[in-house]
């Protein structure tokens, strides 16, 4: 069984799916279902993640989820494999893409930790007939991103060269990605490649810890030190990446050409039957999950920002119940309801220590997010089968069912009926 599970993350999409079929036939132990849980924001190797689309679907299944959503950066190249894997596993499925977009409204930093006047946003529920069109559109931005990635590698080499560590984009970074198959290359790829270099130089030793703390002035707590000194740690490179991620200012170059204009992207996404969503982050004080540093984002001007994204044509707001305080969650949900936004949940998964499940969704106050997930699945399914006019936000559908919450219930039923 372990050999089959290993195959879910290797080879080609075809061989991974064949391994999954065999695994499902042989695996007698079934996970405990988590009907009041969902995750619509799972990254795969087509952006940055330790999981192939097949393995990601399997991990969601083993976590007890009854549905799963793929959400890669700037790429939809893993969608077909992911959807097939979910079908094999009997999971409801949805697909989306996450992009950075220009949104200059004078707010400064919004939901991007490193750059002002731009936003992370998503296109959710992309109908099957629109996936390739949107992926082709994104190819230009992936290429522009790679040009910037190459320049950032030079800056990393500028700092680490004196320690005998150099980073070349084509040789060291790109091979770690699925760029040749239409995947994107992110800043995390650069840090992962740097982590590989540092392991090769120092190994899993106290010398590495001393280098991080004394030469790079990075904080390494005792728990992480234990991880980095553990010769059996399968997640070593991700743990080291997490330490390096604390200081990206020295190499980060503001994105520009690789970002579409937010209003234009919203319009294009809607023309393809997708649901454009703003990704709410929220200020971080004492991090709920312990994985984010204290930082200010959009909470000080949230009502004004919500008004601006409504003007820009956004249809939804996506947020992460585990990542925010109860007060933040109540506030963002109320603002969504006041402005007629569809609420979508999802916990971004891009590291092996992250959980696919979101325990917070079991709370009664978040039940509407489960309905929303199945409505999203229903929207995608019926739009794919019957055409974009049958989607959740088409003129035809809105005319027939003008109340958003009645529409959500209607499409949730369609979503549930997709699972055999």
C-alpha positions as CSV (number, residue, x, y, z in Angstrom):
1,X,0.0,0.0,0.0
2,X,2.8,2.4,0.9
3,X,4.4,1.8,-2.5
4,X,1.1,2.8,-4.2
5,X,0.8,5.9,-2.1
6,X,4.3,6.8,-3.0
7,X,3.3,6.5,-6.7
8,X,0.6,9.1,-6.3
9,X,3.3,11.7,-6.2
10,X,5.6,10.5,-8.9
11,X,5.7,9.8,-12.6
12,X,3.1,11.3,-14.9
13,X,-0.5,12.3,-14.4
14,X,-1.6,9.1,-16.1
15,X,0.5,6.8,-13.9
16,X,-0.5,8.7,-10.7
17,X,-4.2,8.2,-11.5
18,X,-3.7,4.5,-12.3
19,X,-2.0,4.1,-9.0
20,X,-4.9,5.8,-7.3
21,X,-7.4,3.5,-8.9
22,X,-5.4,0.5,-7.7
23,X,-5.1,2.0,-4.2
24,X,-8.8,2.6,-3.9
25,X,-9.5,-1.0,-4.9
26,X,-7.1,-2.4,-2.3
27,X,-7.6,0.0,0.5
28,X,-10.2,-1.4,2.9
29,X,-9.9,1.2,5.6
30,X,-12.1,4.2,5.0
31,X,-11.6,7.6,6.6
32,X,-14.1,9.1,9.0
33,X,-16.2,11.5,7.0
34,X,-16.2,15.2,7.9
35,X,-19.4,16.3,6.3
36,X,-19.1,19.7,8.0
37,X,-15.8,20.5,6.5
38,X,-14.4,21.7,3.1
39,X,-11.3,23.1,1.6
40,X,-11.4,25.0,-1.7
41,X,-7.8,26.3,-1.7
42,X,-5.5,23.3,-2.1
43,X,-2.2,24.0,-3.9
44,X,-0.4,21.4,-5.9
45,X,3.0,20.9,-7.7
46,X,1.6,23.1,-10.5
47,X,2.4,26.1,-8.3
48,X,4.1,25.2,-5.0
49,X,3.2,22.2,-2.9
50,X,4.5,18.8,-1.9
51,X,1.5,17.2,-3.5
52,X,0.6,16.2,-7.1
53,X,-3.0,16.9,-8.0
54,X,-3.7,13.2,-7.4
55,X,-1.9,13.1,-4.1
56,X,-3.7,16.3,-3.0
57,X,-7.1,14.8,-3.7
58,X,-6.1,11.6,-1.8
59,X,-4.9,13.6,1.2
60,X,-8.2,15.5,1.2
61,X,-10.0,12.2,1.1
62,X,-7.9,10.7,3.9
63,X,-8.6,13.8,6.0
64,X,-12.3,12.9,5.8
65,X,-13.3,15.7,3.4
66,X,-16.2,15.0,1.1
67,X,-15.1,17.7,-1.4
68,X,-11.9,19.3,-2.4
69,X,-10.9,22.4,-4.5
70,X,-7.6,22.9,-6.4
71,X,-6.2,26.4,-6.3
72,X,-2.8,27.0,-7.9
73,X,-1.0,30.2,-8.6
74,X,-1.3,31.5,-12.2
75,X,-2.0,28.0,-13.5
76,X,-4.8,25.6,-14.2
77,X,-2.6,22.9,-15.6
78,X,-3.3,20.5,-12.8
79,X,-7.1,20.8,-13.0
80,X,-7.8,17.8,-15.2
81,X,-5.8,15.4,-13.1
82,X,-7.3,16.7,-9.9
83,X,-10.9,16.4,-11.1
84,X,-10.3,12.8,-12.3
85,X,-8.7,12.0,-8.9
86,X,-11.6,13.4,-7.0
87,X,-14.0,11.4,-9.2
88,X,-12.1,8.2,-8.5
89,X,-12.3,9.0,-4.8
90,X,-16.0,10.0,-4.8
91,X,-15.3,13.5,-3.8
92,X,-17.1,16.6,-4.9
93,X,-14.6,18.9,-6.6
94,X,-14.1,22.4,-7.7
95,X,-11.3,24.3,-9.5
96,X,-9.9,27.8,-9.3
97,X,-6.8,29.8,-9.9
98,X,-5.1,32.4,-7.6
99,X,-3.5,35.5,-9.2
100,X,-1.9,38.7,-8.1
101,X,-3.6,41.7,-9.7
102,X,-3.0,45.4,-9.9
103,X,-5.5,47.3,-7.7
104,X,-4.3,50.8,-7.1
105,X,-6.9,52.5,-5.0
106,X,-4.7,54.3,-2.6
107,X,-5.0,51.7,0.2
108,X,-1.3,50.7,0.2
109,X,-0.8,47.2,1.4
110,X,-4.0,45.1,1.3
111,X,-3.6,41.3,1.4
112,X,-0.1,41.0,-0.1
113,X,2.6,40.8,2.6
114,X,5.4,42.2,0.4
115,X,3.7,44.7,-2.0
116,X,1.3,47.6,-1.9
117,X,-1.5,48.5,-4.5
118,X,-2.0,44.9,-5.6
119,X,-4.2,42.1,-4.4
120,X,-4.3,38.3,-4.2
121,X,-7.5,37.2,-5.8
122,X,-9.1,34.1,-7.1
123,X,-11.3,32.9,-9.9
124,X,-13.4,30.1,-8.4
125,X,-15.8,27.5,-10.0
126,X,-14.3,27.6,-13.5
127,X,-16.5,25.6,-15.9
128,X,-14.7,22.8,-17.8
129,X,-15.0,24.5,-21.2
130,X,-13.2,27.6,-19.8
131,X,-10.3,26.0,-18.1
132,X,-8.0,25.9,-21.1
133,X,-8.9,29.4,-22.2
134,X,-8.1,30.8,-18.8
135,X,-4.9,28.8,-18.6
136,X,-3.8,30.0,-22.0
137,X,-4.4,33.6,-20.9
138,X,-2.3,33.1,-17.8
139,X,0.7,31.7,-19.9
140,X,1.8,35.3,-20.6
141,X,1.9,36.2,-16.9
142,X,3.7,32.9,-16.0
143,X,6.5,33.9,-18.4
144,X,6.7,37.4,-17.1
145,X,6.9,36.0,-13.6
146,X,9.8,33.8,-14.6
147,X,11.7,36.8,-15.9
148,X,11.3,38.4,-12.5
149,X,12.2,35.2,-10.8
150,X,15.5,35.1,-12.6
151,X,16.3,38.6,-11.5
152,X,15.5,37.7,-7.9
153,X,17.8,34.7,-8.1
154,X,20.6,37.2,-8.9
155,X,19.8,39.1,-5.8
156,X,19.8,36.0,-3.6
157,X,23.2,35.1,-5.1
158,X,24.4,38.7,-4.3
159,X,23.7,38.0,-0.6
160,X,24.7,34.4,-0.4
161,X,27.6,34.3,-2.8
162,X,30.1,35.3,-0.1
163,X,29.1,32.1,1.7
164,X,29.7,30.0,-1.4
165,X,26.0,29.7,-2.3
166,X,24.7,30.8,-5.7
167,X,21.3,30.4,-7.2
168,X,20.6,30.1,-10.9
169,X,17.0,30.2,-12.0
170,X,17.2,27.9,-15.1
171,X,19.5,25.3,-13.4
172,X,18.5,25.3,-9.7
173,X,14.9,26.6,-9.5
174,X,12.9,25.8,-12.7
175,X,13.6,22.0,-12.5
176,X,11.9,22.0,-9.1
177,X,8.6,23.2,-10.7
178,X,6.2,22.0,-13.3
179,X,7.0,25.0,-15.5
180,X,7.5,22.8,-18.6
181,X,4.0,21.4,-18.2
182,X,2.3,24.7,-17.7
183,X,2.9,25.2,-14.0
184,X,4.0,28.4,-12.3
185,X,7.2,29.2,-10.4
186,X,6.7,31.1,-7.1
187,X,8.9,32.8,-4.6
188,X,8.6,29.7,-2.5
189,X,10.4,27.8,-5.3
190,X,13.3,30.2,-4.9
191,X,13.5,29.6,-1.2
192,X,13.1,25.9,-1.6
193,X,16.0,25.9,-4.0
194,X,18.0,27.9,-1.6
195,X,17.2,25.4,1.2
196,X,18.6,22.6,-1.0
197,X,21.8,24.6,-1.4
198,X,22.1,25.2,2.3
199,X,21.5,21.5,3.1
200,X,24.2,20.5,0.7
201,X,26.6,23.0,2.2
202,X,25.9,22.5,6.0
203,X,23.9,19.3,6.3
204,X,21.5,19.0,9.2
205,X,23.9,20.3,11.7
206,X,24.5,22.9,14.4
207,X,26.6,24.6,11.8
208,X,23.5,25.3,9.8
209,X,21.7,26.6,12.9
210,X,24.6,28.9,13.6
211,X,24.6,30.2,10.1
212,X,20.9,31.0,10.1
213,X,21.1,32.8,13.5
214,X,24.5,34.5,13.3
215,X,25.1,35.1,9.6
216,X,21.5,35.7,8.5
217,X,20.2,37.0,11.8
218,X,17.1,34.7,11.6
219,X,15.2,33.5,14.6
220,X,15.1,29.7,15.0
221,X,13.0,28.5,17.9
222,X,13.7,25.2,19.7
223,X,11.0,23.3,17.9
224,X,12.3,24.2,14.5
225,X,15.9,23.5,15.6
226,X,14.8,20.0,16.5
227,X,13.3,19.6,13.0
228,X,16.4,20.9,11.3
229,X,18.8,18.6,13.3
230,X,16.6,15.5,12.7
231,X,18.3,13.3,10.1
232,X,15.0,11.4,9.6
233,X,12.9,14.5,9.0
234,X,11.1,14.1,5.7
235,X,10.0,17.7,5.8
236,X,13.4,19.2,6.4
237,X,13.5,21.4,3.3
238,X,10.0,22.8,4.0
239,X,11.0,23.5,7.6
240,X,14.1,25.3,6.4
241,X,12.1,27.2,3.8
242,X,9.9,28.4,6.7
243,X,12.8,29.9,8.5
244,X,14.2,31.6,5.3
245,X,10.7,33.0,4.5
246,X,11.1,35.4,7.5
247,X,13.4,37.6,5.4
248,X,12.5,38.1,1.8
249,X,12.9,41.9,1.6
250,X,16.5,41.7,0.3
251,X,15.5,39.9,-2.9
252,X,11.9,40.7,-3.4
253,X,11.2,42.7,-6.6
254,X,7.8,44.3,-6.9
255,X,5.7,42.4,-9.4
256,X,4.5,44.4,-12.4
257,X,4.1,43.0,-15.9
258,X,3.2,39.6,-14.4
259,X,0.0,41.0,-12.9
260,X,-3.2,41.6,-14.8
261,X,-5.3,44.6,-13.9
262,X,-7.9,43.5,-11.3
263,X,-10.9,45.0,-13.1
264,X,-9.9,43.5,-16.4
265,X,-9.3,40.1,-14.8
266,X,-12.6,40.2,-13.1
267,X,-14.4,41.0,-16.3
268,X,-12.5,38.2,-18.2
269,X,-13.1,35.6,-15.5
270,X,-16.9,36.4,-15.4
271,X,-17.0,36.1,-19.2
272,X,-15.7,32.5,-18.8
273,X,-18.3,31.7,-16.2
274,X,-15.9,31.8,-13.2
275,X,-16.6,33.6,-9.9
276,X,-13.9,36.2,-9.1
277,X,-13.2,36.5,-5.4
278,X,-11.1,38.8,-3.2
279,X,-9.0,36.8,-0.8
280,X,-9.4,38.4,2.7
281,X,-6.3,38.1,4.9
282,X,-6.9,40.3,7.9
283,X,-4.5,41.8,10.4
284,X,-2.3,39.4,12.4
285,X,-1.7,40.1,16.1
286,X,-1.3,36.9,18.0
287,X,-1.4,34.5,15.1
288,X,-4.3,32.0,15.6
289,X,-2.3,29.3,13.9
290,X,1.1,30.4,15.1
291,X,2.5,30.5,11.6
292,X,2.3,34.2,10.8
293,X,4.2,37.1,12.2
294,X,2.3,40.1,13.5
295,X,1.5,42.3,10.6
296,X,-1.1,44.9,9.4
297,X,-3.2,44.2,6.3
298,X,-6.6,45.5,5.3
299,X,-8.6,45.6,8.6
300,X,-8.2,49.4,9.1
301,X,-10.0,50.2,5.9
302,X,-12.0,47.0,5.3
303,X,-15.5,48.6,4.6
304,X,-13.9,51.0,2.1
305,X,-12.0,48.2,0.4
306,X,-15.2,46.0,0.2
307,X,-16.9,48.9,-1.5
308,X,-14.1,49.2,-4.0
309,X,-14.1,45.5,-4.9
310,X,-17.8,45.7,-5.3
311,X,-17.4,48.5,-7.8
312,X,-14.7,46.5,-9.6
313,X,-17.2,43.7,-10.2
314,X,-16.1,41.0,-7.8
315,X,-18.7,38.5,-6.9
316,X,-17.3,36.8,-3.9
317,X,-14.9,37.1,-0.9
318,X,-12.8,34.1,0.1
319,X,-11.5,33.7,3.6
320,X,-9.9,31.2,6.0
321,X,-11.8,30.4,9.1
322,X,-8.8,28.8,10.9
323,X,-6.6,31.8,10.1
324,X,-8.6,34.6,11.7
325,X,-10.1,35.5,15.1
326,X,-13.8,35.1,15.7
327,X,-14.2,38.9,15.7
328,X,-12.6,39.1,12.3
329,X,-14.7,36.3,10.9
330,X,-18.0,37.9,12.1
331,X,-16.9,41.3,10.6
332,X,-16.0,39.9,7.2
333,X,-19.1,37.8,7.0
334,X,-21.4,40.7,7.9
335,X,-19.7,42.9,5.3
336,X,-20.2,40.2,2.7
337,X,-23.9,39.9,3.5
338,X,-24.4,43.7,3.5
339,X,-22.8,43.9,0.0
340,X,-24.2,40.8,-1.5
341,X,-21.0,38.8,-1.8
342,X,-20.8,35.1,-2.1
343,X,-18.7,33.7,0.8
344,X,-16.2,31.1,0.0
345,X,-13.9,29.3,2.5
346,X,-10.6,27.6,2.0
347,X,-7.3,27.0,3.9
348,X,-4.3,27.3,1.6
349,X,-2.2,24.1,1.7
350,X,1.3,24.3,0.4
351,X,3.4,22.6,3.1
352,X,3.4,19.0,4.4
353,X,2.8,20.1,7.9
354,X,-0.5,21.8,7.0
355,X,-3.8,20.1,7.5
356,X,-6.3,19.6,4.7
357,X,-9.2,19.7,7.2
358,X,-10.6,22.9,8.7
359,X,-12.0,22.1,12.1
360,X,-13.5,25.6,12.5
361,X,-16.1,24.8,9.8
362,X,-17.8,22.4,12.1
363,X,-19.0,25.3,14.2
364,X,-22.6,26.2,13.7
365,X,-21.8,29.8,12.7
366,X,-19.9,28.6,9.7
367,X,-22.5,26.1,8.4
368,X,-23.2,28.5,5.5
369,X,-19.7,28.0,4.2
370,X,-20.4,24.3,3.7
371,X,-23.5,25.2,1.7
372,X,-21.4,27.6,-0.3
373,X,-18.9,25.0,-1.1
374,X,-21.5,22.7,-2.5
375,X,-23.1,25.6,-4.3
376,X,-19.7,26.3,-5.9
377,X,-19.5,22.7,-7.0
378,X,-23.0,22.8,-8.4
379,X,-22.2,26.0,-10.3
380,X,-19.2,24.5,-11.9
381,X,-20.9,21.3,-12.7
382,X,-24.1,22.7,-14.3
383,X,-22.1,25.4,-16.2
384,X,-19.9,22.7,-17.6
385,X,-22.8,20.5,-18.6
386,X,-25.4,22.9,-19.8
387,X,-23.5,26.1,-20.6
388,X,-22.5,29.3,-18.9
389,X,-26.1,30.6,-18.9
390,X,-26.9,28.1,-16.2
391,X,-24.2,29.3,-13.9
392,X,-24.9,30.8,-10.5
393,X,-24.3,34.4,-11.5
394,X,-25.6,34.4,-15.0
395,X,-28.3,36.9,-16.0
396,X,-30.7,34.0,-16.6
397,X,-30.2,32.5,-13.1
398,X,-30.3,35.8,-11.3
399,X,-33.5,36.7,-13.0
400,X,-35.0,33.3,-12.0
401,X,-33.6,33.4,-8.4
402,X,-32.7,36.9,-7.5
403,X,-32.0,36.2,-3.8
404,X,-28.4,35.0,-3.4
405,X,-29.1,32.8,-0.4
406,X,-31.9,31.0,-2.2
407,X,-29.6,30.5,-5.1
408,X,-26.9,29.0,-2.9
409,X,-29.3,26.5,-1.5
410,X,-30.5,25.6,-5.0
411,X,-27.0,25.2,-6.4
412,X,-25.9,23.3,-3.2
413,X,-28.4,20.6,-4.1
414,X,-27.0,20.4,-7.6
415,X,-23.5,20.1,-6.1
416,X,-24.4,17.2,-3.8
417,X,-26.0,15.4,-6.8
418,X,-22.6,15.4,-8.6
419,X,-21.2,12.9,-6.2
420,X,-22.0,9.3,-7.0
